[in-house]
Amino acid sequence: MPDIDYQRLFIEALENNKDNPKWGAGAFIGIKTISNTKVGSVGQDFIESLCNALSVKCKFPMKKDKTRLSQSPWDIEIDDVKFELKTATEDVSGSFQFNHVRYHRPYDALLCLGVTPNKLYFRVWSKADVVTGKAGSLVTMEKGANASYKLTKKPNDLIPIAKFGRVIKDFTKAFT
């Protein structure tokens, strides 16, 4: 049996498959070191903190014992509009893939948060805009299934996060 350096072989495999160097540094690089599930939690925590900092009313689906539901048809309610919230990091082609968009669930609007190494972007669409394709083309996440979709956007399709307060107020006001 040959003497195999497993560590060296694995390090070589890592080097052959490493991420784009744009994620090698940046203010938000930490988002690349957590699980995909936690990426959504980071987005939710951030949007909650941002709403609070802007004095924008927000709340979450709650259990009877007043603790937050971890699974719900909607993620956050902002000024009486229930949003499905999706968070994505910029991929090597410069796009965000907002995964698991489900338009059969009872929410009012979709809020997407895009994270690059140093910038944050967002966009909101009504559920009607999602269903009719005005938000963009939804691609099924699983062949032969039609329950979960992805929405792909470039940074120039989204809005810099500094405009969140005005945009969310205008959107929710027009929505209700």
N, C-alpha and C positions, 0 to 999 in steps of 0.2 A: 504494500500500500504506500503510495507516495506521501511525502510530508507536505501537507497543504496549509498555506497561510490563509485561513478563512477571513481573518480581519482585513488583510490586504485586498483580497478579492472583493469583499463587500465595499470597502472604501473606493475601489476602482468603479464598481457599479454605481455607487453614489455620485462620483465625479462625472460619469457618463450621463447621468440623469438629473443633474442639479438644475434648480430653477433659474430663470432669467436673472441676470445680475442686477436688474433694476430693484429687486427685492433684497439685495445684499445690504442695503442701508436705507435709512429713512425714519422719520418720526413714528410711523405706524407699522414698522416691521414686525412688531410683536404679534400682530394678527395672523402672521404666517406660521407661528409656532404653536397655535392652539387648534383644537379639533374643529371641524366644520360646524358642528352643533354649537360650539361656543362662539363662533363667529357671529351667529344670529343673536346670541345673548349679549355680546358686546354691542352690536347694533341697537338692540332694544334698550340696554342701559344708557347708551349714548343719547338716543333720541329722547328718552325720559329726562335725562339730565339737561339736555338742550331745551326741551319744553319748559322745565322748571326754571332755568336761567332766563328764559324769555317771558316768563309768567304766562305761558300758554297752558291751558287746562288739559291734563291728560290723566287717563286711568287705564287699568288693566282688568281683564276678566278675573273674577274672584270666586273662590269656593265659599260655601256657606259659613266656614269658620274664619272668613276674612283673610285667608292667605291666597296668594296668586295661583291661578291655574297654570300648569306648565303646558297643557295641551288645550287649545281652543280654536274655534273657526276664525278668530281674529286675534291680533296681537296687542294692539294699543288703540285706545279711543282718544282722539284729539279733538277738542271742541265739538263733541257729540257726533263725530264721524268715526266709525270703526274701520281701522286699517289692518290689512295684512302687511307685515313689515318684512322685507327681504334685504339682506346684507350680502354684498359680494366684494371680493378683492379683484383688482385689475389683473387679467391674465397676460401671458407673454405676447399676445397679439394686440394688446391695448384695449381689450373689451372687458365688460363685466357680464357675468352669466348669473342672473338672478334665478336660482333654481327652486323648484317645487311651488311654482305659482299654480294655485288651484282656484279656478273661477266658479266651481260648483259650491263653494262654501259661503256661508252667510256673513259677508263683510261688505263695507260700502266702497272702499277704495284701496288702492295698492300704493305703498310707500317703499321706494327702493333707495338704499344707501350704498353708494359705491366708494370703495377705499383704494387709494393708490398709495405708494410709499410715503407721500408727503401731502396729499390733498384729499379732501372729502367732497363728494357730490351726492345729490339726491334728485328725486323726481317723484311726483304724485300723479296718479291717474284714477279716475272713477272706475268702479268695477265695470260699468257699461263700456268704457273705453278699452278695458282689458278684453272683455268678451267679444267686442266688435272688431278688434285688431287695431284700433286707433293708438293704443299704447305701443304697438309693435307686434311683430310676428312671434307667436308662441310656438315653440317646438316641443313635441312630446319628449319626455325624459325616458320613456320606455317604449320600445316598438310594440305596436298592437294595443297599447293602453292609452286612455285619454283622461286620466285623472290628475296628472302632474306634468307641468310644463316648465320650460325655461324661457326667459326673456333676455336677449342679449342687447346690450347698449354700449356705446362708446362714451367717453367722458363728455364730448361735445353734445351728446343727446341729453345730458343731465345738467343740473344747475349747481353752481358752487354753494357749499353749505352756508356761507355767510348770508345768503338770501333766504334761508329757511323760514325765519320768523314772518316775513312779509308774505312769502308764497303760501305757507300753511294757513295763515289767517285769511288770505284772499280765497284760497281753495275751499276751506271749511265754511266760510261765510256764503260763498256762491252755492255750495253743496246743499246747505240746509234750507 
